[in-house]
Amino acid sequence: MLAYGLGRRRSLGFIARFLADPLVTVRDAHREHGPFLQIDYPHSTRANPKRLFVVADTGLCRTLLSGTETWVNVQINMAGRKNHASSRLVYGMTRLRGLRHEHYRKMFLPPLKRSPVLAMAPKMASIAESLVDGWPVDIPLPLTKISAQMAKHLAIGLLFGDDSARGLPVANMIGSLMTASWIVPGPAYVRWILEAPKLERAILTWAAEKRGNPDAQDILALLANNLDEAGNPPSPQLIGGIISFFFGAAYDTCLNALSWAMILLTQHPAIMTRLVAELDAALDRGPVTMSALDRVPLLESTVKEAMRLFPPVPLLMRKATGSTVLGGEDVKRGERVLIGGMLINRDPSLYPEPDRFNPDRWSNLKPSPYQYLVFGAGGHMCPGTTFGYQMMRIALATILTKRSVELPVGSSIGHRLAVTHRPHGKVEVILRPRGGSIRQARANGRFRDLVALPDML
Ligand code: HEM
């Protein structure tokens, strides 16, 4: 399959629209011209072409994500300043290659496997419960703030040795990196540059405290107490980069997934009502446990379906390490490819009526990671998948069994891609005590460009 070249004029139009709204622009371009596009940068010439490829095809995606020697990850957030903490701290897991990557992946997998993660469930449930109990009812609350609080406490509390005093300030600083646009610098980027030295110091001090405790199994203790792939102590850049990556990877993804899931449920009252009834029946007013949640398949389907439509990481980027071929196209060293995971998740041959939120489709669906591109695929596929699903299921179950969730009348919800894709604007929810009547308000705003809601069908 050869790439469809947009040509110079339309490439310029694509770039201009992409800067304003990357997801809708990429989606519309694929709809019009197919799943493999070539964009020419303005400085591209016939003698020295400078191109960006954009793909939304499962086969091409497999080539790109499984060929980790040929195609390397490109840091999606903006590079920081040279020789400054801001550039050292973005040296994260996905940028490691070869033996180094293999070494660290192997090191971090054990605490993220099914059984240690399952053992964290009672603690996760009790943290989630006390957070929800502390949220005021009957008044509008900022949705991304409460989701962030949930994600921060569940992820950070459990992955970093229950050390919230050290972990929460680090998580707060990482927040500015994650909200900084990776396309155009803005105030969040400036904040990130200003905060990076403080963040680096906080991580390195914390790592020093963890040294000398080789039995601890949390992510930072493993990193601080083990040698690197060459048998040397890990460098400060490695520690800072990996830890800030883990914080962002665990916290920012889950906060966005939780926010989008709640928005979608409020816009699909019939599904919300069924889910709440099934949760009530399984939990029978008891605590949230994984064995009870296993009796509510609709919960897992809801989480999967919300992330299919609104994947927290909707675009991935790769760069060729040498001359190679992609599809039928000759690609030169350094050329980049943008992979539209969100669009792969909407392939109508696998997901009929792909823009609809329909958790029931999951009753007999088992896509490969290349067909459900939420956690990546291939050599850098997310090792936190089990943890992420568990956190989402516990958070949603706790919120829905304790409170009724509604949006204020007149809500308008935008969306914005920074490193992750989040709801944008003044997005609020109202939590009501269970048992009263709730008012299901229709939400307006640009998020509607990305989903076919019941009132649009
Ligand atoms: C809803 C939750 C999550 C989503 C949607 C998600 C998504 C992703 C995606 C798309 C990638 C691949 C990036 C690429 O190939 O360029 C990735 C990698 C990664 N994620 Fe997650 N993630 C989630 C939760 C977590 C959690 C909870 C952790 C930590 C416990 C985590 C740790 C990582 C790490 C370390 C990598 C890099 C792996 C490597 O390079 O080998 N993620 N994640």
Residues whose N, C-alpha, C, O or C-beta is under 5 A from the ligand:
A	BS01	HEM	N73 M93 T94 R105 F246 A249 A250 T253 C254 A257 P312 V313 L316 V374 F375 G376 G379 H380 M381 C382 P383 G384 F387 G388
